[in-house]
Amino acid sequence: MSSSETTTDHHIIQEWVEARDGRPSVIRTKGKGGVLRIDFGQPEDDFEEIGWDEFFKIFDENKLAFLYQGETKDGETSSFNKFVERQ
């Protein structure tokens, strides 16, 4: 059975991303910061890789939470993730 969890814990987020060979990234906007993304595999053209310090600064300033899935319903490692508003 697959289920998702939500966290704001920086350590859990970084550990989850790095375990899947992901990279913290941003899509730059005209405003402050940008739209956070996790880039997997080949770098996406619109994504700019950033360091964890900048990533978590944007994450906290925008009061985001990280919704993620550890495994698929078939027991495979999942890379499903999404940024949501904190509750």
HTML snippet that shows the backbone in 3Dmol.js (N, CA, C, O; Angstrom):
<script src="https://3Dmol.org/build/3Dmol-min.js"></script>
<div id="view" style="width:600px;height:400px;position:relative"></div>
<script>
const pdb = `
ATOM      1  N   MET A   1       0.849  -1.187   0.000  1.00  0.00           N
ATOM      2  CA  MET A   1       0.000   0.000   0.000  1.00  0.00           C
ATOM      3  C   MET A   1       0.886   1.239   0.000  1.00  0.00           C
ATOM      4  O   MET A   1       1.841   1.322   0.773  1.00  0.00           O
ATOM      5  N   SER A   2       0.575   2.198  -0.862  1.00  0.00           N
ATOM      6  CA  SER A   2       1.357   3.428  -0.909  1.00  0.00           C
ATOM      7  C   SER A   2       0.607   4.519  -0.153  1.00  0.00           C
ATOM      8  O   SER A   2      -0.621   4.593  -0.167  1.00  0.00           O
ATOM      9  N   SER A   3       1.387   5.348   0.498  1.00  0.00           N
ATOM     10  CA  SER A   3       0.786   6.485   1.175  1.00  0.00           C
ATOM     11  C   SER A   3       1.781   7.623   1.115  1.00  0.00           C
ATOM     12  O   SER A   3       2.973   7.412   0.895  1.00  0.00           O
ATOM     13  N   SER A   4       1.292   8.807   1.308  1.00  0.00           N
ATOM     14  CA  SER A   4       2.167   9.965   1.282  1.00  0.00           C
ATOM     15  C   SER A   4       2.235  10.576   2.673  1.00  0.00           C
ATOM     16  O   SER A   4       1.345  10.396   3.504  1.00  0.00           O
ATOM     17  N   GLU A   5       3.308  11.296   2.892  1.00  0.00           N
ATOM     18  CA  GLU A   5       3.529  11.983   4.150  1.00  0.00           C
ATOM     19  C   GLU A   5       3.865  13.432   3.837  1.00  0.00           C
ATOM     20  O   GLU A   5       4.250  13.766   2.716  1.00  0.00           O
ATOM     21  N   THR A   6       3.716  14.277   4.829  1.00  0.00           N
ATOM     22  CA  THR A   6       4.052  15.687   4.690  1.00  0.00           C
ATOM     23  C   THR A   6       4.998  16.072   5.804  1.00  0.00           C
ATOM     24  O   THR A   6       4.808  15.683   6.956  1.00  0.00           O
ATOM     25  N   THR A   7       6.034  16.847   5.453  1.00  0.00           N
ATOM     26  CA  THR A   7       6.990  17.292   6.455  1.00  0.00           C
ATOM     27  C   THR A   7       7.510  18.693   6.133  1.00  0.00           C
ATOM     28  O   THR A   7       7.440  19.158   4.995  1.00  0.00           O
ATOM     29  N   THR A   8       8.026  19.340   7.153  1.00  0.00           N
ATOM     30  CA  THR A   8       8.760  20.599   6.982  1.00  0.00           C
ATOM     31  C   THR A   8      10.189  20.432   7.484  1.00  0.00           C
ATOM     32  O   THR A   8      10.962  21.390   7.492  1.00  0.00           O
ATOM     33  N   ASP A   9      10.543  19.223   7.902  1.00  0.00           N
ATOM     34  CA  ASP A   9      11.859  18.935   8.453  1.00  0.00           C
ATOM     35  C   ASP A   9      12.912  18.921   7.338  1.00  0.00           C
ATOM     36  O   ASP A   9      12.872  18.079   6.441  1.00  0.00           O
ATOM     37  N   HIS A  10      13.841  19.855   7.411  1.00  0.00           N
ATOM     38  CA  HIS A  10      14.858  19.994   6.368  1.00  0.00           C
ATOM     39  C   HIS A  10      15.679  18.717   6.191  1.00  0.00           C
ATOM     40  O   HIS A  10      15.977  18.319   5.064  1.00  0.00           O
ATOM     41  N   HIS A  11      16.039  18.086   7.287  1.00  0.00           N
ATOM     42  CA  HIS A  11      16.865  16.874   7.221  1.00  0.00           C
ATOM     43  C   HIS A  11      16.135  15.747   6.485  1.00  0.00           C
ATOM     44  O   HIS A  11      16.725  15.076   5.638  1.00  0.00           O
ATOM     45  N   ILE A  12      14.871  15.542   6.800  1.00  0.00           N
ATOM     46  CA  ILE A  12      14.086  14.490   6.143  1.00  0.00           C
ATOM     47  C   ILE A  12      13.971  14.771   4.648  1.00  0.00           C
ATOM     48  O   ILE A  12      14.117  13.863   3.830  1.00  0.00           O
ATOM     49  N   ILE A  13      13.713  16.014   4.294  1.00  0.00           N
ATOM     50  CA  ILE A  13      13.577  16.384   2.878  1.00  0.00           C
ATOM     51  C   ILE A  13      14.879  16.129   2.131  1.00  0.00           C
ATOM     52  O   ILE A  13      14.882  15.485   1.082  1.00  0.00           O
ATOM     53  N   GLN A  14      15.982  16.633   2.671  1.00  0.00           N
ATOM     54  CA  GLN A  14      17.271  16.472   2.000  1.00  0.00           C
ATOM     55  C   GLN A  14      17.642  14.991   1.867  1.00  0.00           C
ATOM     56  O   GLN A  14      18.134  14.562   0.823  1.00  0.00           O
ATOM     57  N   GLU A  15      17.408  14.228   2.911  1.00  0.00           N
ATOM     58  CA  GLU A  15      17.714  12.797   2.883  1.00  0.00           C
ATOM     59  C   GLU A  15      16.878  12.075   1.825  1.00  0.00           C
ATOM     60  O   GLU A  15      17.405  11.247   1.082  1.00  0.00           O
ATOM     61  N   TRP A  16      15.584  12.382   1.751  1.00  0.00           N
ATOM     62  CA  TRP A  16      14.686  11.754   0.776  1.00  0.00           C
ATOM     63  C   TRP A  16      15.149  12.071  -0.641  1.00  0.00           C
ATOM     64  O   TRP A  16      15.237  11.176  -1.482  1.00  0.00           O
ATOM     65  N   VAL A  17      15.449  13.354  -0.911  1.00  0.00           N
ATOM     66  CA  VAL A  17      15.865  13.788  -2.250  1.00  0.00           C
ATOM     67  C   VAL A  17      17.185  13.125  -2.648  1.00  0.00           C
ATOM     68  O   VAL A  17      17.300  12.584  -3.748  1.00  0.00           O
ATOM     69  N   GLU A  18      18.170  13.164  -1.769  1.00  0.00           N
ATOM     70  CA  GLU A  18      19.486  12.622  -2.098  1.00  0.00           C
ATOM     71  C   GLU A  18      19.453  11.101  -2.254  1.00  0.00           C
ATOM     72  O   GLU A  18      20.237  10.554  -3.030  1.00  0.00           O
ATOM     73  N   ALA A  19      18.575  10.411  -1.543  1.00  0.00           N
ATOM     74  CA  ALA A  19      18.440   8.963  -1.683  1.00  0.00           C
ATOM     75  C   ALA A  19      17.929   8.570  -3.066  1.00  0.00           C
ATOM     76  O   ALA A  19      18.085   7.425  -3.490  1.00  0.00           O
ATOM     77  N   ARG A  20      17.319   9.527  -3.767  1.00  0.00           N
ATOM     78  CA  ARG A  20      16.770   9.291  -5.101  1.00  0.00           C
ATOM     79  C   ARG A  20      17.581  10.005  -6.182  1.00  0.00           C
ATOM     80  O   ARG A  20      17.122  10.160  -7.313  1.00  0.00           O
ATOM     81  N   ASP A  21      18.784  10.433  -5.823  1.00  0.00           N
ATOM     82  CA  ASP A  21      19.680  11.160  -6.737  1.00  0.00           C
ATOM     83  C   ASP A  21      19.038  12.422  -7.299  1.00  0.00           C
ATOM     84  O   ASP A  21      19.286  12.799  -8.445  1.00  0.00           O
ATOM     85  N   GLY A  22      18.214  13.067  -6.486  1.00  0.00           N
ATOM     86  CA  GLY A  22      17.585  14.318  -6.892  1.00  0.00           C
ATOM     87  C   GLY A  22      18.449  15.515  -6.531  1.00  0.00           C
ATOM     88  O   GLY A  22      19.383  15.415  -5.735  1.00  0.00           O
ATOM     89  N   ARG A  23      18.119  16.641  -7.130  1.00  0.00           N
ATOM     90  CA  ARG A  23      18.840  17.880  -6.883  1.00  0.00           C
ATOM     91  C   ARG A  23      17.855  19.001  -6.581  1.00  0.00           C
ATOM     92  O   ARG A  23      16.837  19.126  -7.261  1.00  0.00           O
ATOM     93  N   PRO A  24      18.143  19.819  -5.570  1.00  0.00           N
ATOM     94  CA  PRO A  24      17.278  20.963  -5.292  1.00  0.00           C
ATOM     95  C   PRO A  24      17.394  21.965  -6.435  1.00  0.00           C
ATOM     96  O   PRO A  24      18.496  22.317  -6.856  1.00  0.00           O
ATOM     97  N   SER A  25      16.263  22.414  -6.926  1.00  0.00           N
ATOM     98  CA  SER A  25      16.239  23.308  -8.087  1.00  0.00           C
ATOM     99  C   SER A  25      15.153  24.356  -7.921  1.00  0.00           C
ATOM    100  O   SER A  25      14.302  24.280  -7.035  1.00  0.00           O
ATOM    101  N   VAL A  26      15.218  25.333  -8.807  1.00  0.00           N
ATOM    102  CA  VAL A  26      14.227  26.403  -8.788  1.00  0.00           C
ATOM    103  C   VAL A  26      13.944  26.819 -10.226  1.00  0.00           C
ATOM    104  O   VAL A  26      14.821  26.771 -11.088  1.00  0.00           O
ATOM    105  N   ILE A  27      12.719  27.223 -10.462  1.00  0.00           N
ATOM    106  CA  ILE A  27      12.360  27.894 -11.706  1.00  0.00           C
ATOM    107  C   ILE A  27      12.256  29.362 -11.323  1.00  0.00           C
ATOM    108  O   ILE A  27      11.366  29.749 -10.566  1.00  0.00           O
ATOM    109  N   ARG A  28      13.158  30.174 -11.840  1.00  0.00           N
ATOM    110  CA  ARG A  28      13.207  31.590 -11.455  1.00  0.00           C
ATOM    111  C   ARG A  28      11.971  32.333 -11.957  1.00  0.00           C
ATOM    112  O   ARG A  28      11.496  32.116 -13.072  1.00  0.00           O
ATOM    113  N   THR A  29      11.472  33.210 -11.102  1.00  0.00           N
ATOM    114  CA  THR A  29      10.340  34.061 -11.448  1.00  0.00           C
ATOM    115  C   THR A  29      10.782  35.505 -11.298  1.00  0.00           C
ATOM    116  O   THR A  29      11.852  35.774 -10.752  1.00  0.00           O
ATOM    117  N   LYS A  30       9.971  36.432 -11.778  1.00  0.00           N
ATOM    118  CA  LYS A  30      10.321  37.852 -11.667  1.00  0.00           C
ATOM    119  C   LYS A  30      10.326  38.320 -10.225  1.00  0.00           C
ATOM    120  O   LYS A  30      11.037  39.261  -9.871  1.00  0.00           O
ATOM    121  N   GLY A  31       9.536  37.665  -9.401  1.00  0.00           N
ATOM    122  CA  GLY A  31       9.471  38.031  -7.992  1.00  0.00           C
ATOM    123  C   GLY A  31      10.637  37.455  -7.221  1.00  0.00           C
ATOM    124  O   GLY A  31      11.647  37.050  -7.797  1.00  0.00           O
ATOM    125  N   LYS A  32      10.487  37.424  -5.939  1.00  0.00           N
ATOM    126  CA  LYS A  32      11.520  36.937  -5.028  1.00  0.00           C
ATOM    127  C   LYS A  32      11.637  35.417  -5.092  1.00  0.00           C
ATOM    128  O   LYS A  32      10.625  34.717  -5.074  1.00  0.00           O
ATOM    129  N   GLY A  33      12.861  34.904  -5.168  1.00  0.00           N
ATOM    130  CA  GLY A  33      13.085  33.464  -5.095  1.00  0.00           C
ATOM    131  C   GLY A  33      12.746  32.740  -6.370  1.00  0.00           C
ATOM    132  O   GLY A  33      13.455  32.870  -7.368  1.00  0.00           O
ATOM    133  N   GLY A  34      11.682  31.986  -6.352  1.00  0.00           N
ATOM    134  CA  GLY A  34      11.280  31.202  -7.501  1.00  0.00           C
ATOM    135  C   GLY A  34      10.403  30.051  -7.060  1.00  0.00           C
ATOM    136  O   GLY A  34      10.022  29.947  -5.894  1.00  0.00           O
ATOM    137  N   VAL A  35      10.089  29.190  -8.012  1.00  0.00           N
ATOM    138  CA  VAL A  35       9.241  28.028  -7.759  1.00  0.00           C
ATOM    139  C   VAL A  35      10.156  26.830  -7.528  1.00  0.00           C
ATOM    140  O   VAL A  35      10.929  26.462  -8.412  1.00  0.00           O
ATOM    141  N   LEU A  36      10.074  26.228  -6.362  1.00  0.00           N
ATOM    142  CA  LEU A  36      10.945  25.108  -6.024  1.00  0.00           C
ATOM    143  C   LEU A  36      10.555  23.846  -6.780  1.00  0.00           C
ATOM    144  O   LEU A  36       9.379  23.576  -7.026  1.00  0.00           O
ATOM    145  N   ARG A  37      11.574  23.089  -7.138  1.00  0.00           N
ATOM    146  CA  ARG A  37      11.395  21.799  -7.792  1.00  0.00           C
ATOM    147  C   ARG A  37      12.519  20.872  -7.337  1.00  0.00           C
ATOM    148  O   ARG A  37      13.566  21.323  -6.873  1.00  0.00           O
ATOM    149  N   ILE A  38      12.286  19.591  -7.477  1.00  0.00           N
ATOM    150  CA  ILE A  38      13.325  18.590  -7.302  1.00  0.00           C
ATOM    151  C   ILE A  38      13.588  18.033  -8.690  1.00  0.00           C
ATOM    152  O   ILE A  38      12.669  17.558  -9.358  1.00  0.00           O
ATOM    153  N   ASP A  39      14.840  18.089  -9.124  1.00  0.00           N
ATOM    154  CA  ASP A  39      15.209  17.634 -10.460  1.00  0.00           C
ATOM    155  C   ASP A  39      15.837  16.248 -10.344  1.00  0.00           C
ATOM    156  O   ASP A  39      16.767  16.046  -9.563  1.00  0.00           O
ATOM    157  N   PHE A  40      15.329  15.297 -11.120  1.00  0.00           N
ATOM    158  CA  PHE A  40      15.840  13.935 -11.149  1.00  0.00           C
ATOM    159  C   PHE A  40      16.384  13.652 -12.548  1.00  0.00           C
ATOM    160  O   PHE A  40      15.868  14.174 -13.536  1.00  0.00           O
ATOM    161  N   GLY A  41      17.410  12.837 -12.628  1.00  0.00           N
ATOM    162  CA  GLY A  41      17.930  12.429 -13.934  1.00  0.00           C
ATOM    163  C   GLY A  41      18.569  13.577 -14.688  1.00  0.00           C
ATOM    164  O   GLY A  41      19.285  14.398 -14.114  1.00  0.00           O
ATOM    165  N   GLN A  42      18.298  13.624 -15.987  1.00  0.00           N
ATOM    166  CA  GLN A  42      18.835  14.689 -16.836  1.00  0.00           C
ATOM    167  C   GLN A  42      18.282  16.034 -16.376  1.00  0.00           C
ATOM    168  O   GLN A  42      17.083  16.152 -16.125  1.00  0.00           O
ATOM    169  N   PRO A  43      19.140  17.052 -16.261  1.00  0.00           N
ATOM    170  CA  PRO A  43      18.651  18.366 -15.833  1.00  0.00           C
ATOM    171  C   PRO A  43      17.592  18.926 -16.797  1.00  0.00           C
ATOM    172  O   PRO A  43      17.762  18.898 -18.016  1.00  0.00           O
ATOM    173  N   GLU A  44      16.516  19.425 -16.225  1.00  0.00           N
ATOM    174  CA  GLU A  44      15.463  20.068 -17.012  1.00  0.00           C
ATOM    175  C   GLU A  44      15.949  21.441 -17.449  1.00  0.00           C
ATOM    176  O   GLU A  44      16.649  22.115 -16.692  1.00  0.00           O
ATOM    177  N   ASP A  45      15.591  21.869 -18.657  1.00  0.00           N
ATOM    178  CA  ASP A  45      16.055  23.151 -19.194  1.00  0.00           C
ATOM    179  C   ASP A  45      15.652  24.346 -18.344  1.00  0.00           C
ATOM    180  O   ASP A  45      16.447  25.267 -18.155  1.00  0.00           O
ATOM    181  N   ASP A  46      14.429  24.342 -17.828  1.00  0.00           N
ATOM    182  CA  ASP A  46      13.927  25.495 -17.074  1.00  0.00           C
ATOM    183  C   ASP A  46      14.354  25.493 -15.608  1.00  0.00           C
ATOM    184  O   ASP A  46      14.147  26.476 -14.897  1.00  0.00           O
ATOM    185  N   PHE A  47      14.945  24.401 -15.162  1.00  0.00           N
ATOM    186  CA  PHE A  47      15.331  24.271 -13.759  1.00  0.00           C
ATOM    187  C   PHE A  47      16.762  24.765 -13.558  1.00  0.00           C
ATOM    188  O   PHE A  47      17.657  24.459 -14.346  1.00  0.00           O
ATOM    189  N   GLU A  48      16.955  25.528 -12.497  1.00  0.00           N
ATOM    190  CA  GLU A  48      18.291  25.971 -12.112  1.00  0.00           C
ATOM    191  C   GLU A  48      18.642  25.270 -10.807  1.00  0.00           C
ATOM    192  O   GLU A  48      17.956  25.429  -9.797  1.00  0.00           O
ATOM    193  N   GLU A  49      19.720  24.491 -10.841  1.00  0.00           N
ATOM    194  CA  GLU A  49      20.133  23.796  -9.628  1.00  0.00           C
ATOM    195  C   GLU A  49      20.636  24.824  -8.617  1.00  0.00           C
ATOM    196  O   GLU A  49      21.381  25.741  -8.961  1.00  0.00           O
ATOM    197  N   ILE A  50      20.211  24.653  -7.354  1.00  0.00           N
ATOM    198  CA  ILE A  50      20.618  25.561  -6.289  1.00  0.00           C
ATOM    199  C   ILE A  50      21.102  24.735  -5.100  1.00  0.00           C
ATOM    200  O   ILE A  50      20.870  23.529  -5.028  1.00  0.00           O
ATOM    201  N   GLY A  51      21.772  25.405  -4.177  1.00  0.00           N
ATOM    202  CA  GLY A  51      22.235  24.739  -2.977  1.00  0.00           C
ATOM    203  C   GLY A  51      21.107  24.565  -1.975  1.00  0.00           C
ATOM    204  O   GLY A  51      20.055  25.196  -2.077  1.00  0.00           O
ATOM    205  N   TRP A  52      21.353  23.696  -1.005  1.00  0.00           N
ATOM    206  CA  TRP A  52      20.334  23.430   0.006  1.00  0.00           C
ATOM    207  C   TRP A  52      20.008  24.665   0.846  1.00  0.00           C
ATOM    208  O   TRP A  52      18.856  24.846   1.239  1.00  0.00           O
ATOM    209  N   ASP A  53      20.984  25.507   1.126  1.00  0.00           N
ATOM    210  CA  ASP A  53      20.707  26.708   1.929  1.00  0.00           C
ATOM    211  C   ASP A  53      19.690  27.608   1.235  1.00  0.00           C
ATOM    212  O   ASP A  53      18.727  28.051   1.860  1.00  0.00           O
ATOM    213  N   GLU A  54      19.895  27.881  -0.050  1.00  0.00           N
ATOM    214  CA  GLU A  54      18.946  28.715  -0.793  1.00  0.00           C
ATOM    215  C   GLU A  54      17.594  28.014  -0.915  1.00  0.00           C
ATOM    216  O   GLU A  54      16.546  28.643  -0.770  1.00  0.00           O
ATOM    217  N   PHE A  55      17.625  26.716  -1.181  1.00  0.00           N
ATOM    218  CA  PHE A  55      16.400  25.936  -1.308  1.00  0.00           C
ATOM    219  C   PHE A  55      15.539  26.076  -0.052  1.00  0.00           C
ATOM    220  O   PHE A  55      14.351  26.384  -0.138  1.00  0.00           O
ATOM    221  N   PHE A  56      16.153  25.845   1.122  1.00  0.00           N
ATOM    222  CA  PHE A  56      15.379  25.896   2.357  1.00  0.00           C
ATOM    223  C   PHE A  56      14.997  27.324   2.755  1.00  0.00           C
ATOM    224  O   PHE A  56      14.008  27.522   3.461  1.00  0.00           O
ATOM    225  N   LYS A  57      15.759  28.307   2.315  1.00  0.00           N
ATOM    226  CA  LYS A  57      15.375  29.705   2.557  1.00  0.00           C
ATOM    227  C   LYS A  57      14.067  30.008   1.811  1.00  0.00           C
ATOM    228  O   LYS A  57      13.140  30.575   2.389  1.00  0.00           O
ATOM    229  N   ILE A  58      13.994  29.634   0.541  1.00  0.00           N
ATOM    230  CA  ILE A  58      12.774  29.833  -0.254  1.00  0.00           C
ATOM    231  C   ILE A  58      11.627  29.010   0.336  1.00  0.00           C
ATOM    232  O   ILE A  58      10.500  29.491   0.446  1.00  0.00           O
ATOM    233  N   PHE A  59      11.923  27.777   0.709  1.00  0.00           N
ATOM    234  CA  PHE A  59      10.941  26.862   1.298  1.00  0.00           C
ATOM    235  C   PHE A  59      10.300  27.481   2.540  1.00  0.00           C
ATOM    236  O   PHE A  59       9.076  27.492   2.671  1.00  0.00           O
ATOM    237  N   ASP A  60      11.129  27.993   3.447  1.00  0.00           N
ATOM    238  CA  ASP A  60      10.614  28.568   4.698  1.00  0.00           C
ATOM    239  C   ASP A  60       9.946  29.922   4.487  1.00  0.00           C
ATOM    240  O   ASP A  60       8.914  30.200   5.098  1.00  0.00           O
ATOM    241  N   GLU A  61      10.520  30.775   3.627  1.00  0.00           N
ATOM    242  CA  GLU A  61       9.918  32.089   3.368  1.00  0.00           C
ATOM    243  C   GLU A  61       8.513  31.972   2.797  1.00  0.00           C
ATOM    244  O   GLU A  61       7.650  32.809   3.061  1.00  0.00           O
ATOM    245  N   ASN A  62       8.295  30.917   2.007  1.00  0.00           N
ATOM    246  CA  ASN A  62       6.986  30.720   1.378  1.00  0.00           C
ATOM    247  C   ASN A  62       6.069  29.815   2.193  1.00  0.00           C
ATOM    248  O   ASN A  62       4.976  29.461   1.750  1.00  0.00           O
ATOM    249  N   LYS A  63       6.528  29.440   3.398  1.00  0.00           N
ATOM    250  CA  LYS A  63       5.742  28.617   4.318  1.00  0.00           C
ATOM    251  C   LYS A  63       5.210  27.352   3.627  1.00  0.00           C
ATOM    252  O   LYS A  63       4.015  27.054   3.647  1.00  0.00           O
ATOM    253  N   LEU A  64       6.154  26.625   3.014  1.00  0.00           N
ATOM    254  CA  LEU A  64       5.799  25.411   2.297  1.00  0.00           C
ATOM    255  C   LEU A  64       6.002  24.175   3.165  1.00  0.00           C
ATOM    256  O   LEU A  64       6.721  24.202   4.163  1.00  0.00           O
ATOM    257  N   ALA A  65       5.362  23.116   2.765  1.00  0.00           N
ATOM    258  CA  ALA A  65       5.575  21.779   3.324  1.00  0.00           C
ATOM    259  C   ALA A  65       5.871  20.857   2.147  1.00  0.00           C
ATOM    260  O   ALA A  65       5.515  21.155   1.007  1.00  0.00           O
ATOM    261  N   PHE A  66       6.517  19.748   2.430  1.00  0.00           N
ATOM    262  CA  PHE A  66       6.926  18.798   1.406  1.00  0.00           C
ATOM    263  C   PHE A  66       6.062  17.546   1.522  1.00  0.00           C
ATOM    264  O   PHE A  66       6.113  16.831   2.523  1.00  0.00           O
ATOM    265  N   LEU A  67       5.277  17.297   0.492  1.00  0.00           N
ATOM    266  CA  LEU A  67       4.441  16.104   0.413  1.00  0.00           C
ATOM    267  C   LEU A  67       5.216  15.089  -0.419  1.00  0.00           C
ATOM    268  O   LEU A  67       5.643  15.393  -1.533  1.00  0.00           O
ATOM    269  N   TYR A  68       5.399  13.890   0.114  1.00  0.00           N
ATOM    270  CA  TYR A  68       6.225  12.910  -0.589  1.00  0.00           C
ATOM    271  C   TYR A  68       5.728  11.496  -0.331  1.00  0.00           C
ATOM    272  O   TYR A  68       4.961  11.240   0.597  1.00  0.00           O
ATOM    273  N   GLN A  69       6.187  10.594  -1.177  1.00  0.00           N
ATOM    274  CA  GLN A  69       5.818   9.186  -1.078  1.00  0.00           C
ATOM    275  C   GLN A  69       7.113   8.380  -1.003  1.00  0.00           C
ATOM    276  O   GLN A  69       8.026   8.604  -1.798  1.00  0.00           O
ATOM    277  N   GLY A  70       7.200   7.456  -0.068  1.00  0.00           N
ATOM    278  CA  GLY A  70       8.390   6.623   0.061  1.00  0.00           C
ATOM    279  C   GLY A  70       8.435   5.498  -0.952  1.00  0.00           C
ATOM    280  O   GLY A  70       9.471   5.239  -1.564  1.00  0.00           O
ATOM    281  N   GLU A  71       7.305   4.833  -1.124  1.00  0.00           N
ATOM    282  CA  GLU A  71       7.214   3.695  -2.043  1.00  0.00           C
ATOM    283  C   GLU A  71       5.913   3.749  -2.824  1.00  0.00           C
ATOM    284  O   GLU A  71       4.923   4.333  -2.381  1.00  0.00           O
ATOM    285  N   THR A  72       5.935   3.130  -3.992  1.00  0.00           N
ATOM    286  CA  THR A  72       4.713   2.979  -4.779  1.00  0.00           C
ATOM    287  C   THR A  72       3.894   1.836  -4.190  1.00  0.00           C
ATOM    288  O   THR A  72       4.364   1.135  -3.293  1.00  0.00           O
ATOM    289  N   LYS A  73       2.695   1.647  -4.677  1.00  0.00           N
ATOM    290  CA  LYS A  73       1.861   0.540  -4.172  1.00  0.00           C
ATOM    291  C   LYS A  73       2.478  -0.818  -4.483  1.00  0.00           C
ATOM    292  O   LYS A  73       2.136  -1.814  -3.846  1.00  0.00           O
ATOM    293  N   ASP A  74       3.390  -0.866  -5.464  1.00  0.00           N
ATOM    294  CA  ASP A  74       4.079  -2.107  -5.817  1.00  0.00           C
ATOM    295  C   ASP A  74       5.359  -2.313  -5.014  1.00  0.00           C
ATOM    296  O   ASP A  74       6.073  -3.292  -5.232  1.00  0.00           O
ATOM    297  N   GLY A  75       5.662  -1.397  -4.081  1.00  0.00           N
ATOM    298  CA  GLY A  75       6.850  -1.527  -3.245  1.00  0.00           C
ATOM    299  C   GLY A  75       8.120  -0.947  -3.841  1.00  0.00           C
ATOM    300  O   GLY A  75       9.198  -1.082  -3.264  1.00  0.00           O
ATOM    301  N   GLU A  76       7.998  -0.300  -4.995  1.00  0.00           N
ATOM    302  CA  GLU A  76       9.155   0.333  -5.636  1.00  0.00           C
ATOM    303  C   GLU A  76       9.420   1.695  -4.988  1.00  0.00           C
ATOM    304  O   GLU A  76       8.512   2.314  -4.432  1.00  0.00           O
ATOM    305  N   THR A  77      10.666   2.149  -5.066  1.00  0.00           N
ATOM    306  CA  THR A  77      11.003   3.477  -4.554  1.00  0.00           C
ATOM    307  C   THR A  77      10.277   4.519  -5.387  1.00  0.00           C
ATOM    308  O   THR A  77      10.318   4.483  -6.616  1.00  0.00           O
ATOM    309  N   SER A  78       9.615   5.442  -4.714  1.00  0.00           N
ATOM    310  CA  SER A  78       8.841   6.480  -5.392  1.00  0.00           C
ATOM    311  C   SER A  78       9.603   7.800  -5.385  1.00  0.00           C
ATOM    312  O   SER A  78      10.309   8.124  -4.430  1.00  0.00           O
ATOM    313  N   SER A  79       9.446   8.548  -6.466  1.00  0.00           N
ATOM    314  CA  SER A  79      10.002   9.905  -6.509  1.00  0.00           C
ATOM    315  C   SER A  79       8.882  10.952  -6.511  1.00  0.00           C
ATOM    316  O   SER A  79       9.121  12.129  -6.784  1.00  0.00           O
ATOM    317  N   PHE A  80       7.656  10.506  -6.203  1.00  0.00           N
ATOM    318  CA  PHE A  80       6.538  11.451  -6.159  1.00  0.00           C
ATOM    319  C   PHE A  80       6.767  12.456  -5.030  1.00  0.00           C
ATOM    320  O   PHE A  80       7.040  12.093  -3.885  1.00  0.00           O
ATOM    321  N   ASN A  81       6.647  13.720  -5.394  1.00  0.00           N
ATOM    322  CA  ASN A  81       6.753  14.791  -4.396  1.00  0.00           C
ATOM    323  C   ASN A  81       6.014  16.028  -4.888  1.00  0.00           C
ATOM    324  O   ASN A  81       5.765  16.194  -6.082  1.00  0.00           O
ATOM    325  N   LYS A  82       5.677  16.879  -3.948  1.00  0.00           N
ATOM    326  CA  LYS A  82       4.914  18.087  -4.268  1.00  0.00           C
ATOM    327  C   LYS A  82       5.115  19.071  -3.126  1.00  0.00           C
ATOM    328  O   LYS A  82       5.230  18.674  -1.967  1.00  0.00           O
ATOM    329  N   PHE A  83       5.157  20.347  -3.457  1.00  0.00           N
ATOM    330  CA  PHE A  83       5.233  21.391  -2.433  1.00  0.00           C
ATOM    331  C   PHE A  83       3.828  21.929  -2.205  1.00  0.00           C
ATOM    332  O   PHE A  83       3.125  22.286  -3.150  1.00  0.00           O
ATOM    333  N   VAL A  84       3.431  21.983  -0.939  1.00  0.00           N
ATOM    334  CA  VAL A  84       2.087  22.425  -0.565  1.00  0.00           C
ATOM    335  C   VAL A  84       2.185  23.484   0.532  1.00  0.00           C
ATOM    336  O   VAL A  84       3.228  23.642   1.166  1.00  0.00           O
ATOM    337  N   GLU A  85       1.108  24.189   0.741  1.00  0.00           N
ATOM    338  CA  GLU A  85       1.064  25.176   1.828  1.00  0.00           C
ATOM    339  C   GLU A  85       1.083  24.452   3.165  1.00  0.00           C
ATOM    340  O   GLU A  85       0.490  23.384   3.321  1.00  0.00           O
ATOM    341  N   ARG A  86       1.775  25.053   4.127  1.00  0.00           N
ATOM    342  CA  ARG A  86       1.783  24.485   5.484  1.00  0.00           C
ATOM    343  C   ARG A  86       0.405  24.626   6.113  1.00  0.00           C
ATOM    344  O   ARG A  86      -0.295  25.615   5.900  1.00  0.00           O
ATOM    345  N   GLN A  87       0.036  23.632   6.881  1.00  0.00           N
ATOM    346  CA  GLN A  87      -1.250  23.664   7.594  1.00  0.00           C
ATOM    347  C   GLN A  87      -1.081  24.275   8.955  1.00  0.00           C
ATOM    348  O   GLN A  87      -2.051  24.389   9.705  1.00  0.00           O
TER     349      GLN A  87
END
`;
const viewer = $3Dmol.createViewer("view");
viewer.addModel(pdb, "pdb");
viewer.setStyle({}, {cartoon: {color: "spectrum"}});
viewer.zoomTo();
viewer.render();
</script>
